[in-house]
């Protein structure tokens, strides 16, 4: 549904009745929030930009948990991981610390 068709649907819903108004308004809000989310910039964690939520993710067999920018379940704009915890005795213990920002890995194992 394009924006004009959606606008007409919402206008018609306002005339038709409350239950359809909620549906039309919900669709409009969803479309607008999706568009706004797509335009959002990922925070620069190295510059101290704040995280956009408090969802922490398990970073697999590293023994770390971390935060990265995501839009819903999509991580296409993620370029940095901020470490939120490191398990004692894990492969990352003694190498990575809480609040470190991971920018990449060079594959050397060092």
Biopython code that builds the backbone (N, CA, C, O; Angstrom):
import numpy as np
from Bio.PDB.StructureBuilder import StructureBuilder

atoms = [
    (1, "UNK", "N", (0.858, -1.169, 0.000)),
    (1, "UNK", "CA", (0.000, 0.000, 0.000)),
    (1, "UNK", "C", (0.902, 1.229, 0.000)),
    (1, "UNK", "O", (1.762, 1.368, 0.870)),
    (2, "UNK", "N", (0.710, 2.127, -0.978)),
    (2, "UNK", "CA", (1.527, 3.339, -1.004)),
    (2, "UNK", "C", (0.992, 4.365, -0.010)),
    (2, "UNK", "O", (-0.077, 4.182, 0.573)),
    (3, "UNK", "N", (1.748, 5.447, 0.174)),
    (3, "UNK", "CA", (1.392, 6.438, 1.197)),
    (3, "UNK", "C", (0.050, 7.088, 0.906)),
    (3, "UNK", "O", (-0.731, 7.314, 1.830)),
    (4, "UNK", "N", (-0.243, 7.398, -0.373)),
    (4, "UNK", "CA", (-1.517, 8.025, -0.713)),
    (4, "UNK", "C", (-2.673, 7.075, -0.411)),
    (4, "UNK", "O", (-3.682, 7.486, 0.163)),
    (5, "UNK", "N", (-2.530, 5.807, -0.796)),
    (5, "UNK", "CA", (-3.582, 4.827, -0.516)),
    (5, "UNK", "C", (-3.768, 4.667, 0.986)),
    (5, "UNK", "O", (-4.897, 4.550, 1.465)),
    (6, "UNK", "N", (-2.669, 4.663, 1.730)),
    (6, "UNK", "CA", (-2.750, 4.536, 3.175)),
    (6, "UNK", "C", (-3.450, 5.747, 3.774)),
    (6, "UNK", "O", (-4.274, 5.609, 4.678)),
    (7, "UNK", "N", (-3.123, 6.928, 3.273)),
    (7, "UNK", "CA", (-3.757, 8.152, 3.747)),
    (7, "UNK", "C", (-5.262, 8.100, 3.504)),
    (7, "UNK", "O", (-6.048, 8.459, 4.381)),
    (8, "UNK", "N", (-5.666, 7.653, 2.312)),
    (8, "UNK", "CA", (-7.094, 7.524, 2.002)),
    (8, "UNK", "C", (-7.756, 6.516, 2.924)),
    (8, "UNK", "O", (-8.878, 6.734, 3.381)),
    (9, "UNK", "N", (-7.065, 5.402, 3.205)),
    (9, "UNK", "CA", (-7.603, 4.377, 4.090)),
    (9, "UNK", "C", (-7.823, 4.942, 5.486)),
    (9, "UNK", "O", (-8.869, 4.712, 6.093)),
    (10, "UNK", "N", (-6.846, 5.677, 5.996)),
    (10, "UNK", "CA", (-6.966, 6.259, 7.330)),
    (10, "UNK", "C", (-8.093, 7.279, 7.357)),
    (10, "UNK", "O", (-8.867, 7.311, 8.314)),
    (11, "UNK", "N", (-8.204, 8.123, 6.318)),
    (11, "UNK", "CA", (-9.278, 9.119, 6.263)),
    (11, "UNK", "C", (-10.637, 8.433, 6.240)),
    (11, "UNK", "O", (-11.556, 8.845, 6.946)),
    (12, "UNK", "N", (-10.765, 7.374, 5.419)),
    (12, "UNK", "CA", (-12.022, 6.638, 5.351)),
    (12, "UNK", "C", (-12.321, 5.974, 6.693)),
    (12, "UNK", "O", (-13.477, 5.897, 7.108)),
    (13, "UNK", "N", (-11.305, 5.510, 7.351)),
    (13, "UNK", "CA", (-11.495, 4.860, 8.645)),
    (13, "UNK", "C", (-12.009, 5.841, 9.684)),
    (13, "UNK", "O", (-12.828, 5.479, 10.528)),
    (14, "UNK", "N", (-11.539, 7.073, 9.631)),
    (14, "UNK", "CA", (-11.992, 8.079, 10.585)),
    (14, "UNK", "C", (-13.490, 8.316, 10.442)),
    (14, "UNK", "O", (-14.178, 8.577, 11.429)),
    (15, "UNK", "N", (-13.998, 8.225, 9.202)),
    (15, "UNK", "CA", (-15.413, 8.429, 8.955)),
    (15, "UNK", "C", (-16.194, 7.171, 9.311)),
    (15, "UNK", "O", (-17.303, 7.264, 9.837)),
    (16, "UNK", "N", (-15.624, 5.979, 9.028)),
    (16, "UNK", "CA", (-16.347, 4.717, 9.169)),
    (16, "UNK", "C", (-16.585, 4.292, 10.610)),
    (16, "UNK", "O", (-17.661, 3.787, 10.930)),
    (17, "UNK", "N", (-15.613, 4.483, 11.475)),
    (17, "UNK", "CA", (-15.812, 4.029, 12.842)),
    (17, "UNK", "C", (-14.509, 3.803, 13.577)),
    (17, "UNK", "O", (-13.435, 3.743, 12.979)),
    (18, "UNK", "N", (-14.627, 3.681, 14.874)),
    (18, "UNK", "CA", (-13.466, 3.630, 15.752)),
    (18, "UNK", "C", (-12.587, 2.410, 15.527)),
    (18, "UNK", "O", (-11.364, 2.552, 15.497)),
    (19, "UNK", "N", (-13.155, 1.209, 15.367)),
    (19, "UNK", "CA", (-12.322, 0.017, 15.263)),
    (19, "UNK", "C", (-11.437, 0.064, 14.034)),
    (19, "UNK", "O", (-10.288, -0.376, 14.091)),
    (20, "UNK", "N", (-11.931, 0.579, 12.933)),
    (20, "UNK", "CA", (-11.107, 0.694, 11.728)),
    (20, "UNK", "C", (-10.099, 1.829, 11.869)),
    (20, "UNK", "O", (-9.007, 1.760, 11.305)),
    (21, "UNK", "N", (-10.454, 2.867, 12.613)),
    (21, "UNK", "CA", (-9.528, 3.970, 12.833)),
    (21, "UNK", "C", (-8.271, 3.478, 13.536)),
    (21, "UNK", "O", (-7.160, 3.855, 13.161)),
    (22, "UNK", "N", (-8.438, 2.649, 14.541)),
    (22, "UNK", "CA", (-7.292, 2.112, 15.267)),
    (22, "UNK", "C", (-6.417, 1.301, 14.318)),
    (22, "UNK", "O", (-5.191, 1.406, 14.360)),
    (23, "UNK", "N", (-7.048, 0.485, 13.455)),
    (23, "UNK", "CA", (-6.290, -0.323, 12.506)),
    (23, "UNK", "C", (-5.535, 0.567, 11.538)),
    (23, "UNK", "O", (-4.346, 0.348, 11.307)),
    (24, "UNK", "N", (-6.189, 1.559, 10.968)),
    (24, "UNK", "CA", (-5.532, 2.461, 10.022)),
    (24, "UNK", "C", (-4.415, 3.258, 10.677)),
    (24, "UNK", "O", (-3.342, 3.427, 10.098)),
    (25, "UNK", "N", (-4.667, 3.741, 11.872)),
    (25, "UNK", "CA", (-3.653, 4.506, 12.593)),
    (25, "UNK", "C", (-2.467, 3.615, 12.953)),
    (25, "UNK", "O", (-1.320, 4.058, 12.911)),
    (26, "UNK", "N", (-2.742, 2.364, 13.307)),
    (26, "UNK", "CA", (-1.660, 1.439, 13.638)),
    (26, "UNK", "C", (-0.776, 1.173, 12.441)),
    (26, "UNK", "O", (0.449, 1.141, 12.561)),
    (27, "UNK", "N", (-1.398, 0.981, 11.271)),
    (27, "UNK", "CA", (-0.629, 0.748, 10.045)),
    (27, "UNK", "C", (0.212, 1.971, 9.725)),
    (27, "UNK", "O", (1.385, 1.841, 9.375)),
    (28, "UNK", "N", (-0.369, 3.153, 9.838)),
    (28, "UNK", "CA", (0.368, 4.386, 9.569)),
    (28, "UNK", "C", (1.541, 4.530, 10.535)),
    (28, "UNK", "O", (2.648, 4.870, 10.117)),
    (29, "UNK", "N", (1.310, 4.278, 11.808)),
    (29, "UNK", "CA", (2.391, 4.378, 12.798)),
    (29, "UNK", "C", (3.502, 3.381, 12.494)),
    (29, "UNK", "O", (4.682, 3.707, 12.617)),
    (30, "UNK", "N", (3.130, 2.171, 12.099)),
    (30, "UNK", "CA", (4.124, 1.156, 11.765)),
    (30, "UNK", "C", (4.955, 1.582, 10.564)),
    (30, "UNK", "O", (6.177, 1.436, 10.570)),
    (31, "UNK", "N", (4.302, 2.106, 9.537)),
    (31, "UNK", "CA", (5.044, 2.549, 8.348)),
    (31, "UNK", "C", (5.982, 3.705, 8.684)),
    (31, "UNK", "O", (7.127, 3.731, 8.234)),
    (32, "UNK", "N", (5.498, 4.656, 9.472)),
    (32, "UNK", "CA", (6.329, 5.803, 9.823)),
    (32, "UNK", "C", (7.496, 5.384, 10.700)),
    (32, "UNK", "O", (8.615, 5.854, 10.497)),
    (33, "UNK", "N", (7.260, 4.506, 11.674)),
    (33, "UNK", "CA", (8.349, 4.074, 12.541)),
    (33, "UNK", "C", (9.365, 3.259, 11.771)),
    (33, "UNK", "O", (10.558, 3.340, 12.063)),
    (34, "UNK", "N", (8.933, 2.478, 10.800)),
    (34, "UNK", "CA", (9.861, 1.704, 9.971)),
    (34, "UNK", "C", (10.727, 2.637, 9.144)),
    (34, "UNK", "O", (11.927, 2.406, 8.996)),
    (35, "UNK", "N", (10.133, 3.678, 8.609)),
    (35, "UNK", "CA", (10.895, 4.632, 7.805)),
    (35, "UNK", "C", (11.892, 5.392, 8.650)),
    (35, "UNK", "O", (13.030, 5.602, 8.233)),
    (36, "UNK", "N", (11.476, 5.805, 9.834)),
    (36, "UNK", "CA", (12.365, 6.554, 10.712)),
    (36, "UNK", "C", (13.510, 5.673, 11.172)),
    (36, "UNK", "O", (14.655, 6.123, 11.208)),
    (37, "UNK", "N", (13.223, 4.413, 11.529)),
    (37, "UNK", "CA", (14.264, 3.490, 11.971)),
    (37, "UNK", "C", (15.316, 3.265, 10.899)),
    (37, "UNK", "O", (16.501, 3.137, 11.206)),
    (38, "UNK", "N", (14.885, 3.214, 9.630)),
    (38, "UNK", "CA", (15.818, 2.972, 8.540)),
    (38, "UNK", "C", (16.770, 4.149, 8.359)),
    (38, "UNK", "O", (17.870, 3.980, 7.832)),
    (39, "UNK", "N", (16.355, 5.345, 8.794)),
    (39, "UNK", "CA", (17.182, 6.535, 8.639)),
    (39, "UNK", "C", (18.095, 6.772, 9.838)),
    (39, "UNK", "O", (18.984, 7.621, 9.780)),
    (40, "UNK", "N", (17.885, 6.035, 10.915)),
    (40, "UNK", "CA", (18.664, 6.243, 12.136)),
    (40, "UNK", "C", (20.123, 5.867, 11.920)),
    (40, "UNK", "O", (20.433, 4.913, 11.206)),
    (41, "UNK", "N", (21.004, 6.622, 12.543)),
    (41, "UNK", "CA", (22.432, 6.333, 12.490)),
    (41, "UNK", "C", (22.810, 5.443, 13.660)),
    (41, "UNK", "O", (22.328, 5.628, 14.777)),
    (42, "UNK", "N", (23.666, 4.486, 13.395)),
    (42, "UNK", "CA", (24.191, 3.653, 14.481)),
    (42, "UNK", "C", (25.080, 4.529, 15.360)),
    (42, "UNK", "O", (25.830, 5.359, 14.846)),
    (43, "UNK", "N", (25.005, 4.354, 16.675)),
    (43, "UNK", "CA", (25.860, 5.167, 17.557)),
    (43, "UNK", "C", (27.328, 4.800, 17.389)),
    (43, "UNK", "O", (27.664, 3.660, 17.071)),
    (44, "UNK", "N", (28.192, 5.779, 17.606)),
    (44, "UNK", "CA", (29.641, 5.542, 17.594)),
    (44, "UNK", "C", (30.061, 5.293, 19.033)),
    (44, "UNK", "O", (30.224, 6.228, 19.817)),
    (45, "UNK", "N", (30.234, 4.025, 19.369)),
    (45, "UNK", "CA", (30.550, 3.660, 20.754)),
    (45, "UNK", "C", (31.940, 4.114, 21.160)),
    (45, "UNK", "O", (32.199, 4.289, 22.351)),
    (46, "UNK", "N", (32.847, 4.313, 20.201)),
    (46, "UNK", "CA", (34.187, 4.791, 20.531)),
    (46, "UNK", "C", (34.166, 6.266, 20.913)),
    (46, "UNK", "O", (35.098, 6.751, 21.554)),
    (47, "UNK", "N", (33.113, 6.985, 20.529)),
    (47, "UNK", "CA", (32.985, 8.406, 20.856)),
    (47, "UNK", "C", (32.084, 8.625, 22.072)),
    (47, "UNK", "O", (31.820, 9.765, 22.454)),
    (48, "UNK", "N", (31.612, 7.528, 22.681)),
    (48, "UNK", "CA", (30.768, 7.648, 23.859)),
    (48, "UNK", "C", (29.298, 7.834, 23.568)),
    (48, "UNK", "O", (28.527, 8.162, 24.470)),
    (49, "UNK", "N", (28.885, 7.630, 22.306)),
    (49, "UNK", "CA", (27.454, 7.739, 22.000)),
    (49, "UNK", "C", (26.682, 6.720, 22.831)),
    (49, "UNK", "O", (27.175, 5.618, 23.072)),
    (50, "UNK", "N", (25.474, 7.079, 23.273)),
    (50, "UNK", "CA", (24.696, 6.149, 24.100)),
    (50, "UNK", "C", (24.120, 4.996, 23.278)),
    (50, "UNK", "O", (23.848, 5.133, 22.085)),
    (51, "UNK", "N", (23.941, 3.853, 23.951)),
    (51, "UNK", "CA", (23.274, 2.715, 23.312)),
    (51, "UNK", "C", (21.803, 3.064, 23.124)),
    (51, "UNK", "O", (21.263, 3.899, 23.849)),
    (52, "UNK", "N", (21.161, 2.434, 22.162)),
    (52, "UNK", "CA", (19.761, 2.728, 21.876)),
    (52, "UNK", "C", (18.790, 1.844, 22.643)),
    (52, "UNK", "O", (17.585, 2.091, 22.617)),
    (53, "UNK", "N", (19.297, 0.805, 23.334)),
    (53, "UNK", "CA", (18.456, -0.047, 24.171)),
    (53, "UNK", "C", (19.354, -0.824, 25.140)),
    (53, "UNK", "O", (20.563, -0.598, 25.190)),
    (54, "UNK", "N", (18.767, -1.721, 25.891)),
    (54, "UNK", "CA", (19.536, -2.495, 26.867)),
    (54, "UNK", "C", (19.555, -3.984, 26.545)),
    (54, "UNK", "O", (19.628, -4.808, 27.456)),
    (55, "UNK", "N", (19.490, -4.340, 25.272)),
    (55, "UNK", "CA", (19.529, -5.750, 24.859)),
    (55, "UNK", "C", (20.979, -6.188, 24.701)),
    (55, "UNK", "O", (21.703, -5.665, 23.854)),
    (56, "UNK", "N", (21.394, -7.140, 25.511)),
    (56, "UNK", "CA", (22.751, -7.665, 25.417)),
    (56, "UNK", "C", (22.707, -9.030, 24.744)),
    (56, "UNK", "O", (21.743, -9.778, 24.910)),
    (57, "UNK", "N", (23.739, -9.350, 23.992)),
    (57, "UNK", "CA", (23.760, -10.554, 23.171)),
    (57, "UNK", "C", (24.941, -11.437, 23.560)),
    (57, "UNK", "O", (26.029, -10.944, 23.857)),
    (58, "UNK", "N", (24.711, -12.744, 23.554)),
    (58, "UNK", "CA", (25.761, -13.713, 23.794)),
    (58, "UNK", "C", (26.674, -13.724, 22.571)),
    (58, "UNK", "O", (26.195, -13.840, 21.443)),
    (59, "UNK", "N", (27.967, -13.605, 22.781)),
    (59, "UNK", "CA", (28.923, -13.560, 21.671)),
    (59, "UNK", "C", (29.582, -14.920, 21.461)),
    (59, "UNK", "O", (30.776, -15.013, 21.176)),
    (60, "UNK", "N", (28.789, -15.955, 21.605)),
    (60, "UNK", "CA", (29.226, -17.310, 21.289)),
    (60, "UNK", "C", (30.262, -17.862, 22.242)),
    (60, "UNK", "O", (30.228, -17.602, 23.445)),
    (61, "UNK", "N", (31.186, -18.631, 21.684)),
    (61, "UNK", "CA", (32.180, -19.354, 22.486)),
    (61, "UNK", "C", (33.272, -18.448, 23.040)),
    (61, "UNK", "O", (34.218, -18.941, 23.654)),
    (62, "UNK", "N", (33.167, -17.143, 22.840)),
    (62, "UNK", "CA", (34.184, -16.217, 23.356)),
    (62, "UNK", "C", (34.107, -16.073, 24.866)),
    (62, "UNK", "O", (35.095, -15.720, 25.509)),
    (63, "UNK", "N", (32.923, -16.347, 25.443)),
    (63, "UNK", "CA", (32.715, -16.123, 26.874)),
    (63, "UNK", "C", (32.304, -14.689, 27.165)),
    (63, "UNK", "O", (32.318, -14.263, 28.319)),
    (64, "UNK", "N", (31.938, -13.940, 26.130)),
    (64, "UNK", "CA", (31.550, -12.536, 26.307)),
    (64, "UNK", "C", (30.072, -12.342, 25.987)),
    (64, "UNK", "O", (29.458, -13.115, 25.252)),
    (65, "UNK", "N", (29.536, -11.290, 26.563)),
    (65, "UNK", "CA", (28.243, -10.757, 26.149)),
    (65, "UNK", "C", (28.524, -9.328, 25.726)),
    (65, "UNK", "O", (29.448, -8.689, 26.230)),
    (66, "UNK", "N", (27.718, -8.831, 24.795)),
    (66, "UNK", "CA", (27.958, -7.485, 24.326)),
    (66, "UNK", "C", (26.721, -6.844, 23.743)),
    (66, "UNK", "O", (25.685, -7.485, 23.565)),
    (67, "UNK", "N", (26.850, -5.575, 23.454)),
    (67, "UNK", "CA", (25.769, -4.803, 22.846)),
    (67, "UNK", "C", (26.222, -4.352, 21.472)),
    (67, "UNK", "O", (27.363, -3.927, 21.291)),
    (68, "UNK", "N", (25.326, -4.446, 20.509)),
    (68, "UNK", "CA", (25.580, -3.884, 19.189)),
    (68, "UNK", "C", (24.297, -3.279, 18.660)),
    (68, "UNK", "O", (23.198, -3.682, 19.039)),
    (69, "UNK", "N", (24.454, -2.305, 17.780)),
    (69, "UNK", "CA", (23.305, -1.619, 17.199)),
    (69, "UNK", "C", (22.516, -2.597, 16.344)),
    (69, "UNK", "O", (23.093, -3.382, 15.592)),
    (70, "UNK", "N", (21.194, -2.545, 16.463)),
    (70, "UNK", "CA", (20.333, -3.386, 15.640)),
    (70, "UNK", "C", (19.025, -2.657, 15.400)),
    (70, "UNK", "O", (18.598, -1.823, 16.199)),
    (71, "UNK", "N", (18.407, -2.987, 14.294)),
    (71, "UNK", "CA", (17.078, -2.472, 13.960)),
    (71, "UNK", "C", (16.159, -3.682, 13.931)),
    (71, "UNK", "O", (16.138, -4.423, 12.949)),
    (72, "UNK", "N", (15.398, -3.887, 15.003)),
    (72, "UNK", "CA", (14.637, -5.128, 15.146)),
    (72, "UNK", "C", (15.641, -6.262, 15.311)),
    (72, "UNK", "O", (16.478, -6.231, 16.213)),
    (73, "UNK", "N", (15.557, -7.251, 14.450)),
    (73, "UNK", "CA", (16.535, -8.344, 14.467)),
    (73, "UNK", "C", (17.641, -8.123, 13.455)),
    (73, "UNK", "O", (18.550, -8.946, 13.349)),
    (74, "UNK", "N", (17.583, -7.022, 12.704)),
    (74, "UNK", "CA", (18.587, -6.745, 11.677)),
    (74, "UNK", "C", (19.818, -6.068, 12.231)),
    (74, "UNK", "O", (19.720, -5.153, 13.049)),
    (75, "UNK", "N", (20.973, -6.515, 11.787)),
    (75, "UNK", "CA", (22.239, -5.952, 12.256)),
    (75, "UNK", "C", (23.044, -5.370, 11.102)),
    (75, "UNK", "O", (24.260, -5.218, 11.218)),
    (76, "UNK", "N", (22.393, -5.042, 9.996)),
    (76, "UNK", "CA", (23.095, -4.588, 8.803)),
    (76, "UNK", "C", (23.874, -3.294, 9.015)),
    (76, "UNK", "O", (24.814, -3.037, 8.263)),
    (77, "UNK", "N", (23.533, -2.471, 9.995)),
    (77, "UNK", "CA", (24.273, -1.239, 10.261)),
    (77, "UNK", "C", (25.234, -1.363, 11.444)),
    (77, "UNK", "O", (25.833, -0.372, 11.862)),
    (78, "UNK", "N", (25.384, -2.564, 11.980)),
    (78, "UNK", "CA", (26.281, -2.768, 13.119)),
    (78, "UNK", "C", (27.725, -2.786, 12.647)),
    (78, "UNK", "O", (28.068, -3.482, 11.691)),
    (79, "UNK", "N", (28.571, -2.015, 13.325)),
    (79, "UNK", "CA", (29.997, -1.993, 13.002)),
    (79, "UNK", "C", (30.864, -2.076, 14.249)),
    (79, "UNK", "O", (32.089, -2.149, 14.161)),
    (80, "UNK", "N", (30.213, -2.065, 15.425)),
    (80, "UNK", "CA", (30.938, -2.058, 16.693)),
    (80, "UNK", "C", (30.189, -2.931, 17.706)),
    (80, "UNK", "O", (28.963, -3.032, 17.671)),
    (81, "UNK", "N", (30.948, -3.555, 18.600)),
    (81, "UNK", "CA", (30.354, -4.326, 19.700)),
    (81, "UNK", "C", (30.952, -3.802, 21.002)),
    (81, "UNK", "O", (32.172, -3.770, 21.160)),
    (82, "UNK", "N", (30.097, -3.393, 21.928)),
    (82, "UNK", "CA", (30.574, -2.973, 23.248)),
    (82, "UNK", "C", (30.429, -4.156, 24.202)),
    (82, "UNK", "O", (29.330, -4.675, 24.397)),
    (83, "UNK", "N", (31.539, -4.575, 24.791)),
    (83, "UNK", "CA", (31.561, -5.731, 25.682)),
    (83, "UNK", "C", (30.862, -5.370, 26.993)),
    (83, "UNK", "O", (31.187, -4.364, 27.624)),
    (84, "UNK", "N", (29.894, -6.209, 27.398)),
    (84, "UNK", "CA", (29.168, -5.954, 28.646)),
    (84, "UNK", "C", (29.579, -6.913, 29.757)),
    (84, "UNK", "O", (29.415, -6.592, 30.934)),
    (85, "UNK", "N", (30.114, -8.093, 29.406)),
    (85, "UNK", "CA", (30.620, -9.014, 30.427)),
    (85, "UNK", "C", (31.596, -9.994, 29.788)),
    (85, "UNK", "O", (31.520, -10.297, 28.597)),
    (86, "UNK", "N", (32.520, -10.481, 30.622)),
    (86, "UNK", "CA", (33.504, -11.479, 30.198)),
    (86, "UNK", "C", (33.544, -12.550, 31.285)),
    (86, "UNK", "O", (33.824, -12.252, 32.446)),
    (87, "UNK", "N", (33.268, -13.785, 30.909)),
    (87, "UNK", "CA", (33.282, -14.886, 31.884)),
    (87, "UNK", "C", (34.710, -15.234, 32.284)),
    (87, "UNK", "O", (35.600, -15.308, 31.437)),
    (88, "UNK", "N", (34.921, -15.447, 33.577)),
    (88, "UNK", "CA", (36.227, -15.889, 34.075)),
    (88, "UNK", "C", (36.554, -17.249, 33.464)),
    (88, "UNK", "O", (35.685, -18.117, 33.376)),
    (89, "UNK", "N", (37.798, -17.435, 33.044)),
    (89, "UNK", "CA", (38.231, -18.698, 32.462)),
    (89, "UNK", "C", (37.850, -18.890, 31.000)),
    (89, "UNK", "O", (38.143, -19.933, 30.415)),
    (90, "UNK", "N", (37.199, -17.894, 30.405)),
    (90, "UNK", "CA", (36.791, -18.000, 28.997)),
    (90, "UNK", "C", (37.954, -17.594, 28.085)),
    (90, "UNK", "O", (38.939, -17.032, 28.562)),
    (91, "UNK", "N", (37.853, -17.868, 26.793)),
    (91, "UNK", "CA", (38.911, -17.460, 25.865)),
    (91, "UNK", "C", (39.191, -15.950, 25.874)),
    (91, "UNK", "O", (40.308, -15.526, 25.578)),
    (92, "UNK", "N", (38.181, -15.143, 26.212)),
    (92, "UNK", "CA", (38.351, -13.691, 26.212)),
    (92, "UNK", "C", (38.904, -13.148, 27.533)),
    (92, "UNK", "O", (39.380, -12.014, 27.582)),
    (93, "UNK", "N", (38.844, -13.942, 28.596)),
    (93, "UNK", "CA", (39.279, -13.482, 29.925)),
    (93, "UNK", "C", (40.743, -13.055, 29.895)),
    (93, "UNK", "O", (41.602, -13.774, 29.383)),
    (94, "UNK", "N", (41.014, -11.883, 30.447)),
    (94, "UNK", "CA", (42.376, -11.356, 30.493)),
    (94, "UNK", "C", (42.815, -10.664, 29.210)),
    (94, "UNK", "O", (43.885, -10.057, 29.167)),
    (95, "UNK", "N", (42.000, -10.750, 28.166)),
    (95, "UNK", "CA", (42.332, -10.116, 26.890)),
    (95, "UNK", "C", (41.381, -8.957, 26.599)),
    (95, "UNK", "O", (41.798, -7.894, 26.139)),
    (96, "UNK", "N", (40.105, -9.179, 26.874)),
    (96, "UNK", "CA", (39.058, -8.185, 26.619)),
    (96, "UNK", "C", (38.435, -7.816, 27.952)),
    (96, "UNK", "O", (38.239, -8.677, 28.810)),
    (97, "UNK", "N", (38.121, -6.536, 28.131)),
    (97, "UNK", "CA", (37.519, -6.052, 29.380)),
    (97, "UNK", "C", (36.139, -5.472, 29.120)),
    (97, "UNK", "O", (35.826, -5.069, 28.000)),
    (98, "UNK", "N", (35.318, -5.430, 30.158)),
    (98, "UNK", "CA", (34.000, -4.801, 30.075)),
    (98, "UNK", "C", (34.165, -3.359, 29.585)),
    (98, "UNK", "O", (35.071, -2.647, 30.020)),
    (99, "UNK", "N", (33.302, -2.947, 28.695)),
    (99, "UNK", "CA", (33.250, -1.631, 28.042)),
    (99, "UNK", "C", (34.263, -1.470, 26.909)),
    (99, "UNK", "O", (34.285, -0.417, 26.271)),
    (100, "UNK", "N", (35.107, -2.478, 26.632)),
    (100, "UNK", "CA", (35.911, -2.426, 25.412)),
    (100, "UNK", "C", (34.965, -2.404, 24.216)),
    (100, "UNK", "O", (33.865, -2.954, 24.276)),
    (101, "UNK", "N", (35.394, -1.773, 23.145)),
    (101, "UNK", "CA", (34.598, -1.733, 21.913)),
    (101, "UNK", "C", (35.360, -2.508, 20.846)),
    (101, "UNK", "O", (36.488, -2.165, 20.494)),
    (102, "UNK", "N", (34.730, -3.545, 20.347)),
    (102, "UNK", "CA", (35.333, -4.385, 19.306)),
    (102, "UNK", "C", (34.971, -3.796, 17.945)),
    (102, "UNK", "O", (33.797, -3.622, 17.618)),
    (103, "UNK", "N", (36.004, -3.494, 17.161)),
    (103, "UNK", "CA", (35.815, -2.920, 15.827)),
    (103, "UNK", "C", (36.010, -3.952, 14.731)),
    (103, "UNK", "O", (35.558, -3.743, 13.604)),
    (104, "UNK", "N", (36.666, -5.051, 15.033)),
    (104, "UNK", "CA", (36.914, -6.095, 14.053)),
    (104, "UNK", "C", (37.872, -7.101, 14.620)),
    (104, "UNK", "O", (38.324, -6.973, 15.757)),
    (105, "UNK", "N", (38.181, -8.100, 13.831)),
    (105, "UNK", "CA", (39.140, -9.128, 14.234)),
    (105, "UNK", "C", (40.064, -9.383, 13.042)),
    (105, "UNK", "O", (39.611, -9.450, 11.899)),
    (106, "UNK", "N", (41.361, -9.525, 13.322)),
    (106, "UNK", "CA", (42.287, -9.671, 12.203)),
    (106, "UNK", "C", (42.640, -11.119, 11.894)),
    (106, "UNK", "O", (43.400, -11.381, 10.962)),
    (107, "UNK", "N", (42.105, -12.056, 12.654)),
    (107, "UNK", "CA", (42.311, -13.465, 12.345)),
    (107, "UNK", "C", (43.653, -14.029, 12.738)),
    (107, "UNK", "O", (43.931, -15.183, 12.410)),
    (108, "UNK", "N", (44.513, -13.277, 13.429)),
    (108, "UNK", "CA", (45.823, -13.777, 13.792)),
    (108, "UNK", "C", (45.800, -14.625, 15.061)),
    (108, "UNK", "O", (46.754, -15.352, 15.338)),
    (109, "UNK", "N", (44.720, -14.537, 15.831)),
    (109, "UNK", "CA", (44.623, -15.273, 17.082)),
    (109, "UNK", "C", (45.390, -14.634, 18.203)),
    (109, "UNK", "O", (45.429, -15.177, 19.307)),
    (110, "UNK", "N", (46.006, -13.488, 17.955)),
    (110, "UNK", "CA", (46.804, -12.803, 18.979)),
    (110, "UNK", "C", (45.943, -11.900, 19.822)),
    (110, "UNK", "O", (46.446, -11.244, 20.734)),
]
sb = StructureBuilder()
sb.init_structure("model")
sb.init_model(0)
sb.init_chain("A")
sb.init_seg("    ")
for serial, (resi, resn, name, xyz) in enumerate(atoms, 1):
    if name == "N":
        sb.init_residue(resn, " ", resi, " ")
    sb.init_atom(name, np.array(xyz, "f"), 0.0, 1.0, " ", f" {name:<3s}", serial, name[0])
structure = sb.get_structure()
